[in-house]
């Protein structure tokens, strides 16, 4: 699943770059001349206290490595954690991305109307298609009418943008101050780190799991082919891929080549983007492990186990996974698992699985690459009234109600009999009306920590919890997570696009693998070396 935290490499700086200028981050103070995005200041920032919610006991426990709590069924006892309405008739505007058709407005959408009633406010939502959000974010920043609440994107001079136009939240959230917002205090400490800029807190994290991208399997395809869903090493992976491939039946092992390359990078133990040693950074592109991953990808392409149209950009990965055209290669987090289950309710024999990852020689499990556990951050525009900030935080606190509570049930599933029905086991299942009405992008305004739960499928909880426990026992972090590079948000996307265009020509046999050196050199010249210098400067003072 794509994420938009500080580690994301996003194209387009738009109006924000024009608004704030294009000076280098390391030498730019904010307008006040007092606050700078220095690593030593950020390291000293006081994060919110973590006060975990204990009102509901999971069936399978979480752990400190990031394994999520597991629930076989929705709790029968659903306590309320927000007995009072946060607001008293005020209007709060917000902007966030949406991955579905825009739902009806509150005059035709009982779920939205009910949400407004429970919050005690009118939510004025600007819903932007996810593919258009970066451009819309830039034009909105360049204009004079910011919404009260905004899902953020990294852009040029992002720390200065936050200081100039958004609210620093230390007084409300740092340390024990967050006790006034107990549901936000239920968000673990690690998720708050991406909200720190300029030595303070500038947003609310949208927490996501330590495993942000599962390796999904069509287990029914594996069983039909007699293939092992746990191949140990590259040679076994090749054999499994060949067993799963039958072009006459439009069956291939793999779909998207970039997702497959991501898997091979892990198998070959290449760095999680960057590798740090003695304060010096090496990018994965520059390593022998990455070159081996590319060589393995070339071999699989030549074997014909990857969909032949994968390089066109026209292959719909999720749809083809649902159709069993691909057996491996639909990557995503727990939300994608849920979507595949919903898409295949009427598919005979449909089974999903997860592929463990071993090192290339198959001798041991490979280290799992982890990120910052944050989908995005939500920032609050500066307000004349401190009371308006407190109101917004109360609303965001309501929206962060933990799994199993009365507020969570409504936020995710709406009203019983309209948006969802209850199974005999007490699990809420969305109706067609609920599927259409409940997709408001409020999960990108505020959210509770992820749990493992699939309505009506308790066995899925066991599968995912076991997979997380196994994978997160051995992890590899990206050493630059939590650092900000101006080059990364202004030049990296274009440099990586050029690199990827050349790489696919190599994989397809249209250029020799020796050309990989030239692609890496061009990437370094365009963006890589500048990013490295900015990150290494910050690592010295971390």
C-alpha positions as CSV (number, residue, x, y, z in Angstrom):
1,X,0.0,0.0,0.0
2,X,1.4,3.4,-0.9
3,X,2.1,5.7,2.0
4,X,2.6,9.4,2.2
5,X,4.8,9.9,5.3
6,X,8.2,11.5,5.3
7,X,9.8,8.5,3.6
8,X,7.5,8.9,0.5
9,X,9.1,10.2,-2.7
10,X,6.4,12.3,-4.3
11,X,6.4,14.2,-7.6
12,X,5.4,17.8,-7.9
13,X,5.9,20.8,-5.5
14,X,3.5,23.2,-7.2
15,X,2.4,26.3,-5.4
16,X,4.1,25.5,-2.1
17,X,7.6,25.8,-3.6
18,X,6.6,29.2,-5.1
19,X,5.1,30.3,-1.9
20,X,8.1,29.5,0.3
21,X,11.0,29.9,-2.0
22,X,13.5,27.2,-2.9
23,X,16.4,27.6,-0.5
24,X,18.2,24.6,0.9
25,X,16.6,23.2,4.0
26,X,19.8,23.1,6.0
27,X,20.3,26.9,5.7
28,X,16.7,28.1,5.8
29,X,15.2,29.4,9.0
30,X,11.5,30.0,9.2
31,X,10.0,33.4,8.9
32,X,10.3,34.0,12.6
33,X,14.0,33.5,12.4
34,X,13.9,31.5,15.6
35,X,12.6,28.0,14.6
36,X,14.6,25.7,12.4
37,X,14.1,22.1,11.4
38,X,17.3,21.0,13.0
39,X,17.7,17.3,13.9
40,X,19.0,18.1,17.4
41,X,15.8,20.2,18.1
42,X,13.6,17.5,16.7
43,X,15.3,14.8,18.8
44,X,14.6,17.0,21.9
45,X,10.9,17.4,21.0
46,X,8.5,16.0,23.7
47,X,6.2,13.4,22.2
48,X,2.7,12.7,23.5
49,X,2.5,10.2,26.4
50,X,1.3,6.8,25.4
51,X,-1.8,5.8,27.4
52,X,-3.1,2.6,25.9
53,X,-6.8,1.9,25.9
54,X,-7.5,-1.2,28.1
55,X,-11.3,-1.3,28.0
56,X,-11.3,-4.3,25.5
57,X,-9.1,-7.4,25.6
58,X,-8.0,-8.8,22.3
59,X,-8.1,-12.5,21.4
60,X,-4.5,-12.3,20.2
61,X,-2.1,-9.8,21.9
62,X,0.0,-7.1,20.3
63,X,3.7,-6.8,21.0
64,X,6.5,-4.2,21.1
65,X,7.8,-5.3,17.6
66,X,4.6,-4.0,16.1
67,X,2.4,-7.1,15.9
68,X,-1.2,-5.9,16.0
69,X,-3.9,-7.0,18.4
70,X,-6.1,-9.7,16.9
71,X,-9.9,-10.1,17.2
72,X,-11.9,-13.1,16.0
73,X,-15.2,-11.3,16.3
74,X,-16.4,-7.8,17.1
75,X,-16.7,-7.4,20.8
76,X,-20.2,-8.0,22.1
77,X,-19.8,-5.3,24.8
78,X,-19.1,-2.0,23.1
79,X,-18.2,0.7,25.6
80,X,-18.5,4.4,24.7
81,X,-15.3,6.4,24.9
82,X,-16.9,9.8,23.9
83,X,-20.1,10.2,25.8
84,X,-20.4,13.9,25.0
85,X,-20.6,15.6,21.6
86,X,-17.3,17.3,20.8
87,X,-19.0,20.3,19.3
88,X,-22.1,22.4,19.6
89,X,-23.2,23.2,16.0
90,X,-19.9,24.6,14.6
91,X,-18.6,23.8,11.1
92,X,-15.2,22.2,10.5
93,X,-13.8,22.0,7.0
94,X,-11.3,19.3,6.1
95,X,-9.6,17.9,2.9
96,X,-8.4,14.4,2.3
97,X,-7.9,11.8,-0.4
98,X,-10.6,9.3,-1.4
99,X,-10.1,6.0,-3.2
100,X,-13.8,5.4,-4.1
101,X,-16.6,7.2,-5.7
102,X,-17.5,10.4,-3.8
103,X,-20.5,9.4,-1.6
104,X,-23.8,11.4,-1.4
105,X,-23.9,14.5,0.7
106,X,-25.4,14.6,4.3
107,X,-28.8,15.5,2.9
108,X,-28.9,12.2,1.1
109,X,-26.6,10.2,3.2
110,X,-27.9,9.1,6.6
111,X,-24.4,7.9,7.7
112,X,-22.9,11.4,7.1
113,X,-25.8,13.1,8.8
114,X,-25.5,10.7,11.7
115,X,-21.8,11.4,12.0
116,X,-22.4,15.1,12.1
117,X,-25.0,14.5,14.8
118,X,-22.6,12.4,16.9
119,X,-19.8,14.9,16.5
120,X,-22.0,17.9,17.2
121,X,-20.5,19.7,14.2
122,X,-21.1,20.0,10.4
123,X,-18.3,18.4,8.6
124,X,-17.5,20.3,5.4
125,X,-15.4,17.7,3.5
126,X,-13.3,18.3,0.4
127,X,-12.9,14.9,-1.1
128,X,-10.1,14.5,-3.7
129,X,-9.4,11.5,-5.8
130,X,-6.1,9.9,-4.5
131,X,-4.4,10.3,-7.9
132,X,-5.2,14.0,-8.0
133,X,-4.4,14.8,-4.3
134,X,-0.8,15.9,-4.7
135,X,-1.7,18.5,-7.3
136,X,-4.8,19.7,-5.4
137,X,-2.7,20.0,-2.2
138,X,-0.3,22.3,-4.0
139,X,-2.9,24.5,-5.4
140,X,-4.8,24.7,-2.1
141,X,-1.6,25.7,-0.3
142,X,-0.9,28.3,-2.9
143,X,-4.4,29.8,-2.3
144,X,-5.7,31.7,0.6
145,X,-8.5,29.4,1.8
146,X,-7.1,26.5,3.7
147,X,-9.5,24.0,5.3
148,X,-9.3,23.7,9.1
149,X,-8.0,20.2,8.8
150,X,-5.7,19.0,6.1
151,X,-4.2,15.7,5.1
152,X,-0.6,16.6,4.4
153,X,1.9,15.9,1.6
154,X,5.6,16.4,1.7
155,X,6.5,19.3,-0.5
156,X,9.5,21.7,-0.9
157,X,10.4,23.5,2.2
158,X,7.8,21.5,4.1
159,X,9.0,22.5,7.6
160,X,8.8,26.2,6.8
161,X,5.3,25.7,5.4
162,X,4.2,24.1,8.6
163,X,5.6,26.9,10.7
164,X,4.0,29.6,8.5
165,X,0.5,28.3,8.1
166,X,-0.2,25.4,10.5
167,X,-0.6,25.1,14.2
168,X,2.2,23.8,16.5
169,X,0.4,21.5,18.9
170,X,2.9,21.0,21.8
171,X,0.7,22.9,24.3
172,X,-2.2,20.6,23.5
173,X,-0.5,17.3,22.9
174,X,3.1,17.0,24.2
175,X,3.7,14.8,27.2
176,X,0.8,14.4,29.5
177,X,-1.1,17.3,27.9
178,X,-2.6,14.7,25.6
179,X,-4.6,13.2,28.5
180,X,-7.3,15.7,27.5
181,X,-7.7,13.6,24.3
182,X,-7.5,10.0,25.5
183,X,-8.2,8.3,22.1
184,X,-5.3,10.2,20.6
185,X,-3.2,9.1,23.6
186,X,-4.0,5.5,22.6
187,X,-1.7,6.0,19.5
188,X,1.7,4.4,20.3
189,X,4.7,6.8,20.6
190,X,6.4,5.5,17.4
191,X,3.6,6.8,15.2
192,X,4.1,10.4,16.5
193,X,7.7,10.8,15.3
194,X,6.8,11.7,11.7
195,X,4.7,14.7,13.1
196,X,7.9,16.4,14.5
197,X,9.3,19.3,12.6
198,X,11.0,22.5,13.8
199,X,11.4,21.0,17.2
200,X,7.7,20.5,17.8
201,X,4.5,18.7,17.0
202,X,2.7,19.8,13.8
203,X,0.1,17.1,13.3
204,X,-1.8,14.0,14.2
205,X,-0.4,10.7,12.8
206,X,-2.6,8.3,10.8
207,X,-1.2,5.1,12.2
208,X,-0.6,2.0,10.1
209,X,0.9,-1.3,10.8
210,X,4.6,-2.1,10.9
211,X,3.9,-4.5,8.0
212,X,2.6,-2.0,5.5
213,X,2.7,-4.3,2.5
214,X,1.8,-8.0,2.7
215,X,2.9,-10.5,0.0
216,X,-0.6,-11.8,-0.9
217,X,-1.2,-15.3,-2.4
218,X,-4.2,-16.9,-4.2
219,X,-3.9,-19.9,-2.0
220,X,-6.5,-21.7,-4.1
221,X,-4.3,-21.4,-7.1
222,X,-1.4,-22.8,-5.2
223,X,-3.4,-25.8,-4.0
224,X,-4.7,-26.5,-7.5
225,X,-1.1,-26.4,-8.9
226,X,0.4,-28.4,-6.0
227,X,2.8,-25.5,-5.3
228,X,4.4,-24.8,-2.0
229,X,3.2,-21.4,-0.6
230,X,6.4,-21.1,1.4
231,X,9.3,-21.3,-1.1
232,X,12.6,-21.2,0.7
233,X,15.0,-19.2,-1.4
234,X,15.2,-18.1,-5.0
235,X,15.5,-21.6,-6.6
236,X,12.4,-22.8,-4.9
237,X,10.6,-19.6,-5.8
238,X,11.4,-20.2,-9.5
239,X,10.0,-23.7,-9.3
240,X,6.8,-22.5,-7.6
241,X,6.4,-19.8,-10.2
242,X,6.7,-22.2,-13.1
243,X,4.1,-24.5,-11.5
244,X,1.7,-21.6,-11.2
245,X,2.1,-20.4,-14.8
246,X,0.0,-21.6,-17.7
247,X,-0.4,-18.9,-20.4
248,X,-3.0,-20.9,-22.3
249,X,-5.3,-20.5,-19.2
250,X,-4.1,-16.9,-18.7
251,X,-2.4,-17.9,-15.5
252,X,0.9,-16.4,-14.4
253,X,2.7,-16.4,-11.1
254,X,3.4,-12.7,-10.9
255,X,1.6,-9.5,-12.0
256,X,3.4,-6.2,-11.4
257,X,7.1,-6.3,-12.0
258,X,7.8,-3.5,-9.5
259,X,6.1,-5.4,-6.7
260,X,8.1,-8.5,-7.7
261,X,11.3,-6.5,-7.6
262,X,10.4,-5.3,-4.1
263,X,10.1,-9.0,-3.0
264,X,13.5,-9.8,-4.6
265,X,15.2,-6.9,-2.9
266,X,14.1,-8.3,0.4
267,X,15.1,-11.9,-0.6
268,X,18.6,-10.6,-1.6
269,X,19.0,-8.6,1.7
270,X,19.5,-5.3,-0.1
271,X,19.2,-2.2,2.1
272,X,15.8,-0.8,3.2
273,X,16.3,2.1,0.8
274,X,19.4,3.3,2.6
275,X,22.1,1.6,4.6
276,X,24.1,3.5,7.3
277,X,27.6,2.7,8.5
278,X,29.7,5.1,10.5
279,X,27.4,8.0,9.6
280,X,27.8,7.3,5.8
281,X,24.9,6.2,3.7
282,X,24.6,3.8,0.8
283,X,21.5,3.6,-1.3
284,X,20.1,0.2,-2.3
285,X,20.7,1.1,-6.0
286,X,24.4,1.1,-5.3
287,X,24.7,-2.4,-3.8
288,X,25.6,-5.8,-5.2
289,X,22.5,-7.1,-3.4
290,X,20.3,-4.8,-5.6
291,X,22.1,-5.9,-8.7
292,X,21.5,-9.5,-7.9
293,X,17.8,-8.7,-7.4
294,X,17.7,-7.2,-10.8
295,X,19.4,-10.2,-12.2
296,X,16.8,-12.5,-10.6
297,X,14.0,-10.4,-12.0
298,X,15.5,-10.8,-15.5
299,X,15.7,-14.5,-15.0
300,X,12.0,-14.7,-14.0
301,X,11.0,-12.5,-16.9
302,X,12.8,-14.8,-19.3
303,X,11.1,-17.8,-17.8
304,X,7.8,-16.3,-18.7
305,X,6.3,-16.4,-15.2
306,X,5.4,-12.7,-15.2
307,X,2.4,-11.4,-17.0
308,X,3.5,-10.3,-20.5
309,X,1.8,-6.9,-20.3
310,X,3.3,-6.0,-16.9
311,X,5.5,-3.2,-18.5
312,X,2.7,-1.5,-20.2
313,X,1.3,0.0,-17.1
314,X,-2.2,-1.1,-18.2
315,X,-2.4,-4.3,-16.1
316,X,-4.9,-3.9,-13.3
317,X,-3.1,-5.8,-10.5
318,X,-6.0,-6.0,-8.0
319,X,-8.6,-7.0,-10.6
320,X,-6.3,-9.7,-12.0
321,X,-5.5,-11.0,-8.6
322,X,-9.2,-11.3,-7.9
323,X,-9.6,-13.1,-11.2
324,X,-6.7,-15.5,-10.3
325,X,-4.8,-14.4,-13.3
326,X,-1.9,-13.7,-10.9
327,X,-1.2,-16.1,-8.0
328,X,1.4,-13.8,-6.3
329,X,1.9,-10.1,-6.5
330,X,-1.0,-8.2,-5.2
331,X,0.7,-6.2,-2.4
332,X,-1.0,-4.2,0.2
333,X,-1.9,-3.9,3.9
334,X,-4.8,-5.0,6.0
335,X,-7.2,-2.7,4.1
336,X,-6.3,-4.4,0.8
337,X,-6.9,-7.9,2.4
338,X,-10.4,-6.7,3.4
339,X,-11.1,-5.4,-0.1
340,X,-10.0,-8.6,-1.7
341,X,-12.3,-10.5,0.7
342,X,-15.2,-8.2,-0.2
343,X,-14.5,-8.5,-3.9
344,X,-14.6,-12.3,-3.8
345,X,-17.6,-13.1,-1.5
346,X,-19.2,-15.0,-4.4
347,X,-16.0,-16.5,-5.8
348,X,-16.1,-20.3,-5.5
349,X,-13.1,-21.7,-3.6
350,X,-11.5,-18.3,-3.0
351,X,-8.6,-18.6,-0.6
352,X,-6.0,-16.0,0.4
353,X,-2.6,-16.6,1.9
354,X,0.6,-14.8,2.8
355,X,4.1,-15.6,1.6
356,X,6.9,-15.7,4.2
357,X,10.2,-14.3,2.9
358,X,13.5,-16.2,3.0
359,X,17.0,-15.2,2.1
360,X,18.1,-16.0,-1.4
361,X,19.8,-19.3,-0.4
362,X,16.8,-20.3,1.7
363,X,18.8,-20.7,4.9
364,X,16.9,-18.4,7.1
365,X,14.0,-15.8,7.1
366,X,14.9,-12.6,5.4
367,X,14.8,-9.3,7.4
368,X,11.5,-7.5,6.9
369,X,11.7,-3.9,5.7
370,X,9.8,-1.6,8.0
371,X,8.9,2.1,7.7
372,X,7.6,4.8,10.0
373,X,4.1,3.2,10.6
374,X,2.4,6.3,9.5
375,X,0.2,6.7,6.4
376,X,0.2,10.5,6.5
377,X,-0.2,13.3,9.0
378,X,-3.1,15.6,9.6
379,X,-2.3,19.2,10.3
380,X,-4.5,22.1,11.6
381,X,-4.4,25.5,10.0
382,X,-3.6,28.4,12.3
383,X,-6.7,29.8,14.0
384,X,-7.4,33.1,15.7
385,X,-9.2,31.3,18.5
386,X,-7.4,28.7,20.7
387,X,-10.9,27.3,21.4
388,X,-11.3,26.3,17.7
389,X,-8.1,24.3,17.9
390,X,-9.5,22.5,21.0
391,X,-12.7,21.8,19.2
392,X,-10.9,20.3,16.2
393,X,-8.8,18.1,18.5
394,X,-11.9,16.9,20.3
395,X,-13.4,15.9,16.9
396,X,-10.2,14.2,15.9
397,X,-10.1,12.4,19.3
398,X,-13.7,11.1,18.6
399,X,-12.6,9.8,15.2
400,X,-9.6,8.0,16.8
401,X,-11.9,5.9,19.1
402,X,-10.4,2.4,19.5
403,X,-11.6,-0.8,17.9
404,X,-14.6,-2.4,19.6
405,X,-16.0,0.8,21.0
406,X,-19.5,2.2,20.1
407,X,-17.9,5.2,18.3
408,X,-15.6,2.9,16.2
409,X,-18.5,0.7,15.2
410,X,-20.4,3.7,13.8
411,X,-17.4,5.3,12.2
412,X,-16.5,2.1,10.3
413,X,-19.9,0.5,9.8
414,X,-22.6,3.1,10.2
415,X,-26.1,2.3,11.5
416,X,-27.3,-1.2,11.9
417,X,-30.1,-2.1,9.5
418,X,-29.1,0.6,7.1
419,X,-25.3,0.6,6.6
420,X,-24.6,-2.8,8.1
421,X,-26.2,-6.0,9.4
422,X,-25.0,-8.2,12.2
423,X,-24.1,-11.9,11.8
424,X,-25.1,-14.5,14.3
425,X,-21.6,-14.1,15.8
426,X,-22.1,-10.3,16.2
427,X,-19.9,-9.2,13.3
428,X,-21.0,-6.2,11.3
429,X,-21.2,-6.6,7.6
430,X,-21.6,-3.6,5.3
431,X,-24.7,-3.5,3.1
432,X,-24.6,-2.0,-0.4
433,X,-25.8,1.2,1.0
434,X,-23.1,1.1,3.7
435,X,-20.4,0.4,1.2
436,X,-21.4,3.5,-0.8
437,X,-22.1,5.8,2.2
438,X,-19.3,5.1,4.6
439,X,-16.3,5.9,2.4
440,X,-15.9,9.5,3.7
441,X,-12.1,10.2,4.0
442,X,-12.4,10.6,7.8
443,X,-9.8,7.9,8.2
444,X,-7.3,10.3,6.7
445,X,-8.3,13.0,9.3
446,X,-7.8,10.8,12.3
447,X,-7.7,7.1,13.0
448,X,-7.1,4.5,15.8
449,X,-4.2,2.1,15.8
450,X,-4.6,-0.8,13.4
451,X,-5.9,-4.2,14.6
452,X,-6.3,-7.5,12.8
453,X,-10.0,-8.2,12.2
454,X,-12.0,-9.5,9.3
455,X,-15.8,-9.5,9.8
456,X,-17.2,-13.0,9.5
457,X,-13.7,-14.6,8.9
458,X,-12.1,-15.3,12.3
459,X,-9.5,-17.6,10.6
460,X,-8.1,-14.6,8.8
461,X,-7.1,-13.1,12.1
462,X,-5.1,-16.2,13.0
463,X,-3.3,-16.2,9.6
464,X,-2.4,-12.5,9.7
465,X,-1.3,-12.5,13.4
466,X,1.0,-15.5,12.9
467,X,2.5,-13.9,9.7
468,X,3.1,-10.6,11.5
469,X,4.7,-12.4,14.5
470,X,7.0,-14.3,12.2
471,X,7.9,-11.5,9.9
472,X,8.5,-8.8,12.6
473,X,10.8,-11.0,14.6
474,X,13.5,-10.0,12.2
475,X,13.4,-6.5,10.7
476,X,15.5,-3.9,8.9
477,X,14.8,-0.2,9.3
478,X,15.5,2.6,6.9
479,X,18.0,4.9,8.8
480,X,16.7,8.1,7.3
481,X,13.1,7.7,8.4
482,X,12.2,10.8,10.4
483,X,14.6,13.0,8.5
484,X,13.6,15.5,5.9
485,X,15.4,16.1,2.5
486,X,14.3,19.0,0.3
487,X,15.9,17.2,-2.6
488,X,13.8,14.1,-2.0
489,X,10.5,16.0,-2.4
490,X,11.7,18.2,-5.3
491,X,13.9,15.9,-7.4
492,X,13.8,12.3,-6.3
493,X,10.5,11.3,-8.0
494,X,11.8,12.5,-11.4
495,X,15.2,10.9,-10.9
496,X,13.6,7.6,-9.9
497,X,11.2,7.7,-12.8
498,X,14.1,8.0,-15.2
499,X,15.9,5.2,-13.4
500,X,12.9,2.9,-13.5
501,X,12.3,3.6,-17.2
502,X,15.9,2.5,-18.0
503,X,15.6,-0.4,-15.6
504,X,12.6,-1.9,-17.3
505,X,14.5,-1.8,-20.6
506,X,17.2,-3.8,-19.0
507,X,14.8,-6.4,-17.6
508,X,13.1,-6.8,-21.0
509,X,16.4,-7.4,-22.6
510,X,16.5,-4.2,-24.6
511,X,19.6,-3.0,-22.8
512,X,22.4,-4.9,-21.2
513,X,22.6,-5.2,-17.4
514,X,25.9,-3.4,-17.6
515,X,23.9,-0.3,-18.3
516,X,22.7,-0.4,-14.7
517,X,25.9,1.4,-13.7
518,X,25.1,4.3,-15.9
519,X,21.5,4.5,-14.6
520,X,22.8,4.6,-11.0
521,X,25.4,7.3,-11.9
522,X,22.6,9.4,-13.5
523,X,20.4,9.0,-10.5
524,X,23.2,10.0,-8.2
525,X,23.9,13.1,-10.2
526,X,20.3,14.2,-10.5
527,X,19.2,13.6,-6.9
528,X,21.0,10.7,-5.0
529,X,24.2,12.4,-3.9
530,X,22.3,15.6,-2.8
531,X,19.9,13.5,-0.8
532,X,22.7,11.6,0.7
533,X,24.5,14.8,1.8
534,X,21.3,16.3,3.4
535,X,20.6,13.1,5.3
536,X,24.2,12.6,6.4
537,X,24.4,16.1,7.7
538,X,21.3,15.4,9.8
539,X,22.6,12.0,11.0
540,X,25.6,13.8,12.5
541,X,23.4,15.8,14.8
542,X,20.7,13.3,15.5
